[in-house]
């Protein structure tokens, strides 16, 4: 717990006692009904002159008379901190919180929504970059480990150098969802966005319907990229290769494309490992992401590069891009151009604030068919990290695009070091989805501080949330296997026997594919099924005639119709 949060404890629980008689919300309003509202994906990233109406009409914040009661705690002379006093919050319930925020006393400040529960724990549930003179949208949420009879949800200024600001709140909402409701929403998204209805019309060469024809449908390939990091340990390792190919259709090289691997000494280029791994990828028709061209973290920058400045550093960076991109042009579908630039600034400190812009421009010119990504941690995983809030990510992305960068992809690493906060995760995705760019979860794992069984539970929660989110276009696990294990989480032991997380992955992969289906055409000569997006083979036979065909099932709101003639 931070010092600022510890200091809040006494004041806010004194506020509890003062306000409870009239502010606490009745328990019957907190019960999540199975007939409750569908999740509202609405989100806004622009600062508006007026706030929008509250989501869910305020949810359980709305009192019986239709108002949303709010308290104010005085933190500085003339400054007030908005707060909502809540009663009987329950564990496992998914709570979605949103509000509109405006500040007075400064131009801009990072505002954090914090939940204080009766066990004296403080949780960040969402952030927004608020401004003076317009309204910014904050969206987040939380899940409790244990029920809390009395809680306070308050907003605080996290910009330490700005004191005495006043926070204004409008259109606040807190909506609970049961576990069953949350899962129902996920399944509905999967049904409508990851699957599609197919009608196969069977006729003879004269166009007559064929009734009672035998139809068999087999999914040959999946449309959704689901993969894992691999390391050079996969080269020549047939058991590892077989294990990988049985599961995944996408890959990313863990370290073999990074500058410290390909050029450990100036001018001494070595692409041997990356070339060998790429041969494996090509031979097995696996999609691969390029990770990464540059990494702003100085601790993983080649030691000889750290000693360069000015024109020498600029020349080395230019050579890096030209060498890497010319060698692998067209081989990788994505490139993480300047990794983790919200947390680190090695190149921008030395080459100026336009360094990233130059990197994106040069990379796109060198490989115009690859999608150029930002890639960052702690955007999806938490809202405690002030460097990588969702608004910070959006602001940096827009800044680069407005300056002319061809930045086309949103990379979210997904290194979860605490229990996943699914409502926050979904709220972050809601905001990012407004940018209308492909979103990928690029390095998903669960920290090794958790035991294997807990890792598996949390991993399943994250993967279900990611796969069911309509605008997530791919998921990569950060589970490359080494003799010593993995970065944080392994799916298998050294003998390729699944660990609990591996069992989760296998189960989900089977759940998210179309099982081979078969039947006969009806009285209209039709055979209908619902299938996951991907490539299919259809076999049709009737009497002494048979035929086979293939088709692609891509995204679409309409039923896919396929005509087959015998």
URBEL-V647610 format. One record per residue. N is the residue number from 1. RES is the residue in one small letter. PHI is phi in radians with two decimals (NA if undefined). PSI is psi in degrees with one decimal (* if undefined). NEAR is the number of other C-alpha atoms within 12 Angstrom. Layout:
BEGIN
[[N RES PHI PSI NEAR] [N RES PHI PSI NEAR]]
END
This chain:
BEGIN
[[1 x NA 134.4 16] [2 x -1.27 160.2 15] [3 x -1.05 -39.2 9] [4 x -1.13 -36.4 18] [5 x -1.27 -38.2 27] [6 x -1.05 -37.2 17] [7 x -1.19 -21.5 15] [8 x -1.38 -20.9 28] [9 x -0.97 -53.2 27] [10 x -1.12 -44.3 16] [11 x -1.09 -40.9 24] [12 x -1.34 -32.5 39] [13 x -1.39 -20.8 30] [14 x -1.22 -36.7 18] [15 x -1.12 -36.1 31] [16 x -0.87 -55.6 32] [17 x -1.12 -35.2 19] [18 x -1.22 -36.3 17] [19 x -1.82 -13.5 26] [20 x -0.93 -42.4 25] [21 x -0.99 -30.3 15] [22 x -2.10 -11.9 18] [23 x -1.81 -22.2 29] [24 x -1.15 138.9 35] [25 x -1.51 137.5 33] [26 x -1.04 144.1 23] [27 x -1.13 -29.4 19] [28 x -1.18 -21.3 16] [29 x -1.37 -17.1 24] [30 x -1.56 -12.6 32] [31 x -1.26 124.4 25] [32 x -1.40 117.1 31] [33 x -1.53 144.9 21] [34 x -1.14 -21.5 17] [35 x -1.64 16.6 15] [36 x -1.18 178.1 23] [37 x -1.23 156.5 23] [38 x -1.26 151.1 25] [39 x -1.04 137.2 33] [40 x -1.74 113.5 27] [41 x -1.42 3.8 28] [42 x -1.01 139.2 28] [43 x -2.73 157.0 34] [44 x -2.44 139.5 30] [45 x -2.08 -2.4 31] [46 x -1.76 151.1 27] [47 x -1.46 122.5 26] [48 x -1.87 151.1 19] [49 x -1.08 -33.5 16] [50 x -2.35 145.8 18] [51 x -1.27 151.4 27] [52 x -1.33 162.3 29] [53 x -1.06 155.9 18] [54 x -1.16 142.5 31] [55 x -1.12 145.9 32] [56 x 0.98 24.8 28] [57 x 0.98 28.1 25] [58 x 1.72 -12.7 30] [59 x 1.02 -136.1 36] [60 x -1.40 -1.8 41] [61 x -1.32 -21.2 42] [62 x -1.33 128.2 30] [63 x -1.40 175.8 27] [64 x -1.14 -23.1 16] [65 x -1.60 10.3 8] [66 x 1.52 2.0 12] [67 x -1.70 162.2 20] [68 x -1.96 96.3 29] [69 x -1.19 139.6 29] [70 x -2.49 140.2 33] [71 x -1.82 164.2 28] [72 x -2.29 132.0 31] [73 x -1.92 126.9 31] [74 x -1.39 118.1 21] [75 x -1.82 -31.2 25] [76 x -2.44 159.0 18] [77 x -0.94 120.6 13] [78 x 1.43 0.7 16] [79 x -2.01 142.1 23] [80 x -2.28 142.2 27] [81 x -1.94 117.0 38] [82 x -1.19 146.4 37] [83 x -2.61 149.2 40] [84 x -2.12 127.6 42] [85 x -1.66 126.5 45] [86 x -2.12 144.2 40] [87 x -2.07 143.1 32] [88 x 1.05 49.0 28] [89 x -1.31 140.1 41] [90 x -1.96 149.3 28] [91 x -1.22 154.2 23] [92 x 1.26 -22.5 26] [93 x -1.08 138.3 33] [94 x -1.62 116.9 37] [95 x -1.85 123.7 42] [96 x -1.81 121.4 45] [97 x -2.01 141.5 47] [98 x -2.67 155.9 51] [99 x -2.92 169.6 50] [100 x -1.90 139.2 44] [101 x -2.27 138.9 45] [102 x -2.38 149.3 39] [103 x -2.12 158.6 37] [104 x -2.32 144.2 27] [105 x 1.90 -12.0 24] [106 x -2.81 167.3 22] [107 x -1.31 -41.1 18] [108 x -2.68 146.3 29] [109 x -2.76 148.8 34] [110 x -1.45 119.6 40] [111 x -1.88 130.8 43] [112 x -2.00 134.7 43] [113 x -1.59 128.1 44] [114 x -2.20 137.0 39] [115 x -1.85 122.8 40] [116 x -1.87 119.9 39] [117 x -1.80 171.0 35] [118 x -1.32 0.4 29] [119 x -1.69 15.9 19] [120 x 1.16 20.9 22] [121 x -1.60 145.1 26] [122 x -2.10 131.1 32] [123 x -2.24 131.4 37] [124 x -1.28 129.8 39] [125 x -2.06 -0.1 47] [126 x 2.87 158.8 49] [127 x -2.45 160.5 46] [128 x -2.67 151.5 51] [129 x -1.57 102.6 41] [130 x -1.56 152.8 42] [131 x -2.26 164.0 30] [132 x -1.53 127.7 24] [133 x 1.69 -3.3 21] [134 x -2.68 171.3 26] [135 x -1.91 130.0 31] [136 x -1.90 146.0 39] [137 x -1.63 127.1 48] [138 x -1.93 128.4 50] [139 x -2.41 133.1 49] [140 x -2.86 -146.6 48] [141 x 2.86 -176.1 39] [142 x -2.82 161.7 43] [143 x -2.30 133.8 35] [144 x -1.63 146.9 33] [145 x -1.38 -26.1 19] [146 x -2.56 151.5 19] [147 x -1.10 151.3 20] [148 x -2.31 118.7 27] [149 x -1.21 -36.3 25] [150 x -2.39 123.8 35] [151 x -2.41 157.2 39] [152 x -2.21 129.5 47] [153 x -1.89 114.0 47] [154 x -2.26 163.1 46] [155 x -1.96 137.3 49] [156 x -2.38 153.0 44] [157 x -1.45 126.5 41] [158 x -1.80 -0.1 32] [159 x -1.48 97.2 23] [160 x -1.05 -33.7 14] [161 x -1.36 -4.6 12] [162 x -1.99 110.4 21] [163 x -1.91 160.7 23] [164 x 1.26 20.8 24] [165 x -1.48 155.1 35] [166 x -1.89 134.6 34] [167 x -1.85 123.8 46] [168 x -1.85 139.7 36] [169 x -2.23 140.0 40] [170 x -2.47 157.1 32] [171 x 0.91 46.1 33] [172 x -1.32 150.7 40] [173 x -2.63 140.4 37] [174 x -2.37 112.9 43] [175 x -2.04 121.7 41] [176 x -1.51 146.6 42] [177 x -2.30 134.9 39] [178 x -1.24 163.9 30] [179 x -0.99 -42.0 23] [180 x -1.13 -40.8 19] [181 x -1.13 -43.7 25] [182 x -1.05 -45.4 37] [183 x -1.16 -34.8 24] [184 x -1.11 -39.9 23] [185 x -1.14 -40.3 29] [186 x -1.06 -47.0 29] [187 x -1.12 -35.8 24] [188 x -1.16 -40.6 21] [189 x -1.09 -41.1 26] [190 x -1.11 -43.6 31] [191 x -1.08 -38.7 26] [192 x -1.63 -22.9 24] [193 x -2.00 -26.6 31] [194 x -1.84 -8.8 38] [195 x -2.25 170.4 34] [196 x -2.76 144.7 30] [197 x -1.33 141.5 27] [198 x -2.25 134.5 30] [199 x -2.07 120.6 27] [200 x -1.73 119.8 39] [201 x -1.69 119.9 33] [202 x -1.92 128.0 39] [203 x -2.50 166.8 31] [204 x -1.57 -176.6 23] [205 x -1.21 -15.7 13] [206 x -1.60 0.9 10] [207 x 1.54 7.6 14] [208 x -1.37 139.9 17] [209 x -1.11 142.2 25] [210 x -1.89 110.3 32] [211 x -1.65 134.2 25] [212 x 1.46 14.3 23] [213 x -1.24 142.9 34] [214 x -1.41 129.3 30] [215 x -2.19 131.8 36] [216 x -2.22 132.3 29] [217 x -2.15 130.5 31] [218 x -2.28 130.0 28] [219 x -1.41 124.1 29] [220 x -1.62 -33.3 24] [221 x -2.68 151.2 31] [222 x -1.66 144.7 33] [223 x -1.37 -37.1 30] [224 x -1.37 123.1 35] [225 x -1.29 118.9 35] [226 x -2.29 116.6 42] [227 x -2.58 -165.7 39] [228 x -2.58 156.6 40] [229 x -1.16 145.6 43] [230 x -2.22 157.6 45] [231 x -2.12 176.9 37] [232 x -1.11 -13.0 31] [233 x -1.10 -14.0 30] [234 x -1.46 -17.1 32] [235 x -1.20 121.8 27] [236 x 1.28 1.1 16] [237 x -1.70 89.1 22] [238 x -1.07 -41.8 15] [239 x -1.06 -41.3 19] [240 x -1.12 -43.9 29] [241 x -1.08 -44.9 28] [242 x -1.12 -42.2 17] [243 x -1.06 -44.5 26] [244 x -1.14 -49.9 37] [245 x -1.19 -24.6 25] [246 x -1.18 -20.1 20] [247 x -2.00 -43.6 31] [248 x -1.96 149.4 37] [249 x -2.06 11.3 33] [250 x -2.59 152.7 38] [251 x -2.55 159.6 43] [252 x -2.48 139.7 45] [253 x -1.38 129.6 44] [254 x -1.12 -54.8 34] [255 x -2.34 -7.6 29] [256 x -1.31 -13.0 34] [257 x -1.79 -6.5 44] [258 x -1.22 152.3 36] [259 x -1.03 -38.7 42] [260 x -1.16 -17.7 29] [261 x -1.57 -44.2 31] [262 x -1.42 -20.4 30] [263 x -2.56 71.3 29] [264 x -1.16 -23.9 23] [265 x -2.28 149.4 19] [266 x -1.02 125.2 25] [267 x 1.41 -7.6 17] [268 x -1.68 81.0 15] [269 x -1.40 139.1 22] [270 x -2.53 102.8 23] [271 x -1.85 17.0 25] [272 x -1.01 -50.7 18] [273 x -1.10 -46.1 26] [274 x -1.09 -40.0 36] [275 x -1.09 -44.0 22] [276 x -1.14 -39.5 24] [277 x -1.18 -36.1 33] [278 x -1.20 -34.0 34] [279 x -1.06 -42.6 21] [280 x -1.08 -43.0 32] [281 x -1.10 -48.7 32] [282 x -1.06 -45.4 19] [283 x -1.09 -23.6 13] [284 x -2.03 14.5 20] [285 x 0.96 45.4 18] [286 x -1.75 136.0 32] [287 x -1.30 138.7 35] [288 x -2.26 138.1 42] [289 x -1.63 147.4 45] [290 x -1.66 118.0 43] [291 x -2.44 116.7 41] [292 x -2.32 168.8 41] [293 x -1.41 -54.0 45] [294 x -2.25 157.8 46] [295 x -2.39 117.9 38] [296 x -1.20 -12.9 36] [297 x -1.28 115.9 25] [298 x -1.13 -26.1 27] [299 x -1.19 -19.5 15] [300 x -2.00 13.1 23] [301 x -1.49 137.4 32] [302 x -0.87 138.6 28] [303 x -1.01 -36.9 18] [304 x -1.22 -28.8 22] [305 x -1.26 -34.1 33] [306 x -1.10 -22.6 29] [307 x -1.54 -3.6 18] [308 x -1.57 152.5 22] [309 x -2.46 165.0 20] [310 x 0.91 -132.7 19] [311 x -1.11 -32.1 13] [312 x -1.12 -42.6 18] [313 x -1.19 -41.0 27] [314 x -1.10 -41.5 25] [315 x -1.15 -40.9 18] [316 x -1.13 -40.4 28] [317 x -1.14 -40.7 39] [318 x -1.12 -42.1 26] [319 x -1.13 -37.3 25] [320 x -1.03 -49.4 36] [321 x -1.10 -47.5 36] [322 x -1.10 -42.1 22] [323 x -1.17 -49.1 27] [324 x -1.15 -48.2 38] [325 x -1.30 -33.0 33] [326 x -1.22 -34.9 21] [327 x -1.23 -36.8 23] [328 x -2.03 23.2 29] [329 x -0.97 127.2 24] [330 x 1.42 -3.2 25] [331 x -1.50 -30.9 30] [332 x -2.01 135.6 36] [333 x -1.30 -26.9 28] [334 x -2.29 158.8 42] [335 x -2.32 127.1 47] [336 x -1.40 106.1 44] [337 x -1.33 -52.5 48] [338 x -2.37 91.0 44] [339 x -1.15 133.1 39] [340 x 1.02 46.2 36] [341 x -1.42 -3.5 35] [342 x -1.39 -24.9 32] [343 x -1.74 -27.5 26] [344 x -2.32 160.9 24] [345 x -2.61 40.6 26] [346 x -0.95 -52.1 32] [347 x -1.30 -39.6 35] [348 x -1.22 -29.6 29] [349 x -1.16 -36.7 20] [350 x -1.65 -29.0 24] [351 x -1.91 -2.9 26] [352 x 1.76 165.7 19] [353 x -1.16 -13.9 19] [354 x -1.63 8.5 23] [355 x -1.03 -46.7 30] [356 x -1.11 -40.6 45] [357 x -1.02 -43.4 32] [358 x -1.14 -40.0 30] [359 x -1.09 -45.7 43] [360 x -1.11 -42.5 39] [361 x -1.12 -46.1 27] [362 x -1.15 -40.9 31] [363 x -1.14 -41.5 42] [364 x -1.17 -38.3 32] [365 x -1.13 -35.9 21] [366 x -1.30 -31.6 27] [367 x -2.47 76.0 30] [368 x -1.16 -17.5 24] [369 x -1.56 -11.7 20] [370 x -1.45 148.8 30] [371 x -1.56 126.6 36] [372 x -1.59 126.4 45] [373 x -2.00 146.4 45] [374 x -1.44 151.1 49] [375 x -2.53 126.1 43] [376 x -2.62 151.7 44] [377 x -1.85 161.2 36] [378 x 1.15 20.8 35] [379 x -1.53 -45.0 42] [380 x -1.58 -30.0 49] [381 x -1.37 -31.0 42] [382 x -2.77 163.9 39] [383 x -2.03 13.0 40] [384 x -1.39 -20.7 32] [385 x -1.50 107.2 27] [386 x -1.21 -17.4 29] [387 x -1.34 -25.8 28] [388 x -2.31 45.7 34] [389 x -1.19 161.7 43] [390 x -1.06 -36.3 49] [391 x -1.21 -34.3 44] [392 x -1.11 -42.1 31] [393 x -1.08 -48.6 39] [394 x -1.10 -42.0 37] [395 x -1.10 -43.4 23] [396 x -1.17 -41.9 30] [397 x -1.08 -46.1 36] [398 x -1.13 -38.3 26] [399 x -1.04 -44.2 20] [400 x -1.19 -43.1 29] [401 x -1.15 -41.4 26] [402 x -1.15 -25.9 14] [403 x -1.45 -5.7 19] [404 x 1.99 0.4 20] [405 x -1.21 139.3 30] [406 x -1.57 84.7 33] [407 x -1.93 114.3 41] [408 x -2.09 -1.8 33] [409 x -2.47 147.2 40] [410 x -1.88 112.4 45] [411 x -1.82 123.3 47] [412 x -2.10 115.9 43] [413 x -1.14 -51.6 38] [414 x 1.39 40.9 38] [415 x -1.54 96.6 34] [416 x -1.53 115.7 36] [417 x -1.83 -1.7 26] [418 x -2.34 173.0 26] [419 x -1.00 129.6 32] [420 x -1.04 133.8 42] [421 x -1.73 91.5 39] [422 x -1.10 -41.0 42] [423 x -1.10 -37.1 45] [424 x -1.16 -44.6 40] [425 x -0.97 -46.6 43] [426 x -1.18 -38.1 47] [427 x -1.12 -40.7 45] [428 x -1.08 -45.0 52] [429 x -1.09 -36.4 46] [430 x -1.02 -45.8 36] [431 x -1.17 -44.3 40] [432 x -1.15 -32.1 40] [433 x -1.13 -22.6 28] [434 x -1.15 -17.4 23] [435 x -1.38 -12.4 28] [436 x 1.02 44.8 19] [437 x -2.17 153.2 27] [438 x -1.07 135.3 29] [439 x -1.96 129.2 39] [440 x -2.18 139.7 43] [441 x -1.55 113.6 46] [442 x -1.78 -19.6 49] [443 x -2.60 49.7 43] [444 x -1.24 129.6 46] [445 x -2.78 170.1 47] [446 x -2.06 133.5 39] [447 x -1.00 147.2 29] [448 x -1.28 -4.7 25] [449 x -1.13 -19.2 16] [450 x -1.61 148.5 21] [451 x -1.23 168.8 18] [452 x -1.03 -40.0 27] [453 x -1.18 -41.2 23] [454 x -1.19 -39.5 24] [455 x -0.96 -43.4 36] [456 x -1.13 -42.9 34] [457 x -1.07 -48.1 24] [458 x -1.19 -38.0 35] [459 x -1.08 -43.4 43] [460 x -1.06 -40.6 32] [461 x -1.07 -44.9 33] [462 x -1.16 -44.3 42] [463 x -1.17 -40.0 42] [464 x -1.12 -40.6 34] [465 x -1.15 -42.4 36] [466 x -1.19 -47.3 43] [467 x -1.14 -35.2 38] [468 x -1.41 -13.9 34] [469 x -1.31 125.4 41] [470 x -1.03 -27.7 33] [471 x -1.88 11.1 34] [472 x -1.50 122.5 38] [473 x -1.73 -8.3 32] [474 x -3.06 156.4 41] [475 x -2.35 129.2 43] [476 x -2.10 132.3 43] [477 x -1.59 147.4 48] [478 x -1.78 70.2 36] [479 x -2.28 36.9 39] [480 x -1.06 138.4 38] [481 x -1.72 131.8 35] [482 x -2.21 165.7 27] [483 x -1.00 -31.3 18] [484 x -1.50 -6.9 13] [485 x 2.16 -136.0 22] [486 x -2.35 173.7 27] [487 x -0.98 -56.8 26] [488 x -2.32 -30.4 29] [489 x -2.53 130.6 40] [490 x -1.85 151.2 41] [491 x -1.63 -20.9 41] [492 x -2.55 160.7 30] [493 x -1.48 -175.6 25] [494 x -1.19 -16.5 21] [495 x -1.74 11.2 17] [496 x 1.12 34.9 23] [497 x -1.67 128.0 17] [498 x -1.04 138.1 21] [499 x -1.51 171.3 25] [500 x -0.93 -37.9 25] [501 x -1.15 -35.1 37] [502 x -1.15 -37.5 32] [503 x -1.09 -39.9 26] [504 x -1.07 -47.0 30] [505 x -1.06 -45.2 39] [506 x -1.09 -42.4 28] [507 x -1.13 -42.1 19] [508 x -1.21 -39.8 24] [509 x -1.06 -38.0 28] [510 x -1.23 -36.6 19] [511 x -1.18 -32.7 18] [512 x -1.71 34.0 31] [513 x -2.37 156.5 31] [514 x -1.45 117.9 30] [515 x -1.18 150.4 21] [516 x -1.00 127.5 21] [517 x -2.12 147.6 22] [518 x -2.60 155.5 24] [519 x 3.12 -162.9 24] [520 x -2.19 154.7 27] [521 x -1.23 149.3 28] [522 x -1.50 -165.6 21] [523 x -1.14 -13.3 16] [524 x -1.82 8.5 19] [525 x 1.29 28.1 31] [526 x -2.01 146.1 29] [527 x -2.26 127.6 37] [528 x -2.12 139.7 27] [529 x -2.67 163.6 31] [530 x -1.91 125.6 29] [531 x -2.29 150.5 38] [532 x -1.20 148.8 37] [533 x -1.07 141.5 32] [534 x 2.71 -159.9 28] [535 x -1.79 140.4 23] [536 x -2.33 152.5 30] [537 x -2.03 132.5 27] [538 x -2.06 128.8 35] [539 x -2.02 129.9 31] [540 x -2.26 135.2 38] [541 x -2.48 148.4 28] [542 x -2.75 129.3 26] [543 x 0.97 -122.9 14] [544 x -1.79 17.1 10] [545 x -2.00 146.0 17] [546 x -2.66 158.2 21] [547 x -2.73 158.7 24] [548 x -2.30 147.6 22] [549 x -2.63 163.8 24] [550 x -2.15 157.5 23] [551 x -2.70 159.7 25] [552 x -1.82 133.6 26] [553 x -1.91 100.0 35] [554 x -1.78 178.5 25] [555 x -1.09 144.5 26] [556 x 3.06 150.1 19] [557 x -1.49 -16.3 15] [558 x -1.70 158.4 15] [559 x -1.14 137.5 20] [560 x -1.47 127.6 26] [561 x -1.94 133.1 22] [562 x -2.25 127.1 26] [563 x -1.75 127.8 27] [564 x -2.18 129.5 34] [565 x -1.90 139.9 27] [566 x -1.85 * 29]]
END
